[in-house]
């Protein structure tokens, strides 16, 4: 009887050489990371530093307790310093504690700086030493600063109460002129010959005294300026605007304005030449503004026009005069930041129903 030959064994599939990854995982196939793996901490220092510098001051400092990997980042050059001095103030605290905290942070950080905010009008204790504040502004930690908010120690308008004029803008602030992208200057007298601000995009002048000539010089020294907020401006009743880069101009009046002499407060804007201007906003429904537009071909938004309380808003477009009545509707402006106007990002555009005339 013939015996059948045994079947040959099925050959095993051969794995190509070099495709075995360490740990028994085939090359090209990523092993699933452990569920508790901290992927954020694996990001480069530069990325983590940018994240930290965009956080508010206290929250940025608290990232040091997250993990060993984060401990050194907040005080390193990888995280440009974001220092809001107002966040360090305490109602029951002393001036010495506040000044010591600011000085310690600035001395410990190597720079560069992203944002520095100092509001000397908000404190329950005596003012900081002038030389000390100047030393803060001269600190290496603020090198290449991009965002500066500086409000001087002056709370009321001399136009209202016959007080001496506010102090001049600190000269130390001009150290950042070439790197600033956002600036707020408040409760001060603006210089007649400001330096060049080649990268400034957003400028806020708040409770500031500035002449028409100084304002024109300031705007001319900001060749890339896109947004200008005039908040409680006095010293120039009529502001003349010439700028090829401005896209948004806003004017806001404060609660002391009804008591100021008309010759001091800003109540008229003349847009002489603004080829990029798109939005012209009056952020107070109770305070009239006279606007003359000579050349602004892209202008499409007018905000907060009314005849409430202190005069009617009037617009002059070339030879056409528009006297605005009370009605208005809500629209949305996606450019003005809430930090600049201190209120929700909503502006108003008027619905005109009377007083149109041509000369």
C-alpha positions in Angstrom: 0.0 0.0 0.0 1.4 3.3 -1.0 1.8 5.8 1.7 1.0 9.4 1.0 3.9 11.8 1.3 3.4 14.2 4.2 2.2 17.6 3.2 4.9 20.2 3.1 4.4 22.7 5.9 2.9 26.1 4.9 5.8 28.6 4.8 5.6 31.4 7.2 5.5 34.9 5.9 8.8 36.5 6.2 9.1 39.9 7.7 11.3 42.2 5.7 14.4 43.0 7.5 14.7 46.4 9.1 11.0 46.9 9.6 11.0 45.9 13.2 10.9 49.0 15.4 12.3 49.0 18.9 9.9 47.6 21.5 8.3 45.2 19.0 6.3 47.8 17.1 6.5 47.8 13.3 8.1 50.8 11.8 5.7 53.4 10.4 3.1 52.5 13.0 3.0 54.9 15.9 2.3 53.4 19.3 -0.7 54.9 21.1 0.6 57.4 23.7 -0.1 56.7 27.3 -3.4 58.3 28.5 -1.6 60.3 31.1 1.1 61.7 28.8 1.6 65.4 29.0 1.8 66.4 25.3 1.6 70.2 26.0 4.8 70.1 28.0 6.5 68.5 25.0 6.0 71.6 22.9 9.1 73.8 22.2 10.0 76.5 24.7 9.2 79.2 22.2 5.6 78.0 21.8 5.0 77.5 25.5 6.6 80.9 26.2 4.2 82.6 23.7 1.2 80.9 25.5 2.4 82.1 28.9 3.1 85.7 27.8 -0.5 85.9 26.4 -2.0 85.1 29.8 -2.8 87.7 32.5 0.1 88.5 34.8 -1.0 86.4 37.8 -2.1 83.4 35.7 1.2 83.5 33.8 3.1 83.4 37.0 1.0 80.5 38.3 2.1 78.3 35.4 5.3 77.6 37.4 3.5 75.2 39.6 2.1 73.1 36.7 5.1 70.8 36.3 8.9 70.9 36.5 9.0 71.5 32.7 7.1 74.8 33.2 8.9 76.1 36.3 11.6 78.0 34.6 9.6 79.3 31.6 7.7 82.3 33.0 10.9 84.1 34.1 12.9 83.2 31.0 13.5 84.9 27.6 11.2 82.3 26.0 8.2 84.0 27.6 8.2 87.7 26.8 7.1 89.5 30.0 3.4 90.5 30.3 3.3 92.7 33.4 0.1 94.4 34.3 1.0 96.4 37.4 -2.6 97.1 38.2 -3.2 93.3 38.8 -0.6 93.5 41.7 -2.5 96.2 43.6 -4.5 95.4 46.7 -7.1 97.7 48.3 -5.6 97.2 51.7 -2.0 96.9 50.5 0.8 99.4 51.0 2.7 101.3 48.3 6.0 99.6 49.4 4.6 96.1 48.9 3.3 97.1 45.4 6.6 98.8 44.3 8.6 95.9 45.7 6.6 93.4 43.7 6.9 95.3 40.4 10.7 95.8 41.0 11.3 92.2 41.8 9.5 90.9 38.7 11.4 93.3 36.4 14.8 92.6 38.0 14.2 88.8 37.7 13.1 88.7 34.0 15.8 88.9 31.3 13.5 90.2 28.7 12.1 90.8 26.1 8.8 92.4 27.1 5.5 91.9 25.4 3.2 94.2 27.5 3.5 96.7 30.4 0.6 98.4 32.0 0.8 101.1 34.7 -2.2 103.1 35.8 -1.1 105.7 38.4 -4.6 107.0 38.7 -5.8 103.8 40.4 -4.4 103.2 43.9 -5.6 103.7 47.4 -2.2 104.9 48.7 0.5 107.6 47.8 1.9 107.8 44.4 5.0 105.9 43.3 8.3 107.7 43.3 9.0 109.4 39.9 12.5 108.1 39.6 11.3 104.5 40.5 8.7 104.5 37.7 11.4 105.8 35.2 13.7 103.0 36.3 10.9 100.4 35.6 10.5 101.8 32.1 14.2 101.6 31.6 14.4 97.9 32.8 16.0 95.4 30.4 13.0 93.2 31.0 11.0 95.5 28.8 13.3 95.4 25.8 11.5 95.3 22.5 8.2 96.1 24.2 5.1 95.7 22.0 2.2 96.9 24.1 2.4 99.9 26.5 -0.4 101.4 28.7 0.8 104.3 30.7 -1.6 106.6 32.7 0.0 109.3 34.8 -1.0 110.4 38.3 -3.7 112.9 37.3 -7.3 112.2 37.7 -9.3 115.4 36.8 -9.3 117.8 34.0 -7.7 121.2 34.6 -10.2 122.6 32.0 -13.0 121.8 34.4 -11.5 122.8 37.7 -8.9 125.4 36.8 -6.1 123.1 38.1 -2.6 123.0 36.8 -2.1 121.0 33.6 -1.3 117.3 33.9 2.4 116.2 33.7 4.1 115.6 30.4 4.3 112.1 29.0 7.3 110.4 30.6 10.3 110.6 28.3 11.2 107.0 29.2 8.2 105.8 27.3 9.8 106.9 24.0 12.4 104.2 24.5 9.9 101.8 23.0 8.9 103.9 20.1 10.3 101.7 17.4 8.9 98.4 18.7 5.4 99.4 20.0 2.4 98.0 18.2 -0.3 99.1 20.8 0.0 102.2 23.0 -2.2 104.0 25.5 -1.1 107.3 26.9 -3.3 108.8 29.6 -3.6 111.8 32.0 -0.7 113.6 30.5 0.4 116.4 28.0 1.5 115.0 24.7 4.7 116.4 23.2 4.6 118.7 20.2 7.4 116.7 18.5 7.0 113.0 19.2 9.4 110.4 17.9 8.7 108.0 15.0 6.5 105.0 15.9 7.1 102.9 12.7 5.2 99.8 13.9 2.3 101.3 15.9 -1.1 99.9 14.9 -3.4 101.1 17.7 -3.1 104.4 19.6 -5.4 105.5 22.5 -5.1 109.0 24.0 -7.1 109.1 27.2 -7.8 112.2 29.3 -4.8 113.7 27.5 -4.0 117.3 26.7 -2.8 117.8 23.2 -2.9 120.7 20.7 -4.1 120.3 17.1 -0.5 120.7 15.9 0.8 118.0 18.3 -2.0 115.6 17.3 -1.2 116.0 13.6 2.5 115.5 14.3 1.7 112.4 16.4 -0.4 110.9 13.6 2.2 111.7 11.0 4.9 109.9 13.1 2.8 106.7 13.0 2.9 105.6 9.3 1.3 102.2 9.9 -1.4 103.4 12.4 -4.8 101.7 11.8 -6.9 102.6 14.8 -7.0 105.8 16.8 -9.2 106.3 19.9 -9.5 109.8 21.3 -11.0 109.4 24.8 -11.6 112.6 26.8 -9.2 114.7 24.7 -8.9 118.4 25.5 -6.7 121.3 24.4 -7.9 121.0 20.7 -11.5 121.7 20.0 -11.0 120.7 16.3 -8.8 117.8 15.2 -7.7 117.6 11.6 -6.9 114.1 10.4 -4.5 113.2 7.6 -3.4 109.6 7.4 -3.0 107.1 4.6 -3.2 104.1 7.0 -6.0 104.9 9.5 -9.0 102.5 9.2 -10.8 103.4 12.4 -11.2 106.6 14.3 -13.2 106.7 17.5 -14.0 109.6 19.9 -15.4 109.1 23.4 -16.3 111.8 25.9 -16.3 111.2 29.7 -18.6 112.3 32.5 -16.8 115.6 33.2 -17.3 117.0 29.7 -20.5 118.9 30.2 -18.7 121.1 32.7 -15.7 121.9 30.6 -15.3 125.0 28.5 -16.2 124.5 24.9 -12.8 125.9 23.9 -11.0 123.0 25.5 -12.9 119.9 24.6 -12.7 118.0 21.3 -16.1 118.5 19.6 -15.2 118.6 15.9 -13.3 116.3 13.5 -12.2 117.2 10.1 -11.1 114.3 7.9 -8.9 116.1 5.4 -7.4 113.0 3.7 -7.9 109.5 4.9 -8.0 107.1 1.9 -8.1 103.9 4.1 -10.7 105.1 6.6 -13.6 102.8 7.0 -15.1 103.5 10.4 -15.7 106.9 12.1 -17.2 106.3 15.6 -18.6 108.6 18.2 -18.9 106.3 21.2 -21.2 108.6 23.3 -24.9 108.9 22.6 -25.1 112.0 24.8 -22.4 114.2 23.3 -22.6 115.7 19.9 -19.8 115.6 17.4 -19.4 117.7 14.3 -17.7 115.8 11.5 -16.5 117.2 8.2 -15.2 114.7 5.6 -13.2 116.1 2.7 -11.6 112.9 1.5 -12.4 109.4 2.8 -13.5 107.2 -0.2 -13.8 104.0 1.8 -15.8 105.4 4.8 -18.8 103.1 5.4 -19.6 103.2 9.1 -20.7 106.2 11.3 -21.3 105.5 15.0 -23.5 106.9 17.8 -25.0 109.9 16.2 -27.8 111.7 18.2 -29.3 114.9 19.5 -29.4 113.9 23.1 -28.6 116.5 25.8 -25.6 118.3 24.4 -26.3 119.3 20.8 -27.0 117.5 17.5 -24.4 115.5 15.6 -23.7 117.0 12.2 -21.9 115.5 9.3 -20.6 117.4 6.3 -19.6 115.4 3.3 -18.1 117.8 0.7 -21.0 120.3 0.1 -23.7 118.1 1.7 -24.7 118.8 5.3 -26.5 116.1 7.3 -28.1 117.1 10.6 -28.8 113.9 12.5 -31.9 113.2 14.6 -32.2 110.7 17.4 -32.7 107.3 15.7 -29.9 104.8 15.5 -29.4 101.1 15.1 -26.8 98.6 16.4 -24.1 97.2 14.2 -21.0 95.2 14.9 -17.4 96.5 14.6 -14.8 93.7 14.5 -11.8 96.0 14.8 -12.1 98.1 18.0 -10.8 96.1 20.9 -12.8 95.9 24.1 -9.6 96.8 26.0 -9.5 100.1 24.2 -13.1 101.2 24.7 -13.8 99.5 28.0 -17.2 98.2 26.9 -18.7 95.5 24.7 -17.5 95.6 21.1 -20.7 97.2 19.8 -20.9 100.5 18.0 -23.9 102.4 16.6 -24.7 103.7 13.1 -27.3 106.4 12.7 -30.5 106.3 10.7 -30.9 109.8 9.4 -34.4 111.1 9.0 -34.2 114.9 8.8 -32.1 117.9 8.0 -30.4 117.0 4.7 -29.3 120.0 2.7 -26.8 120.9 0.0 -25.0 124.1 -0.4 
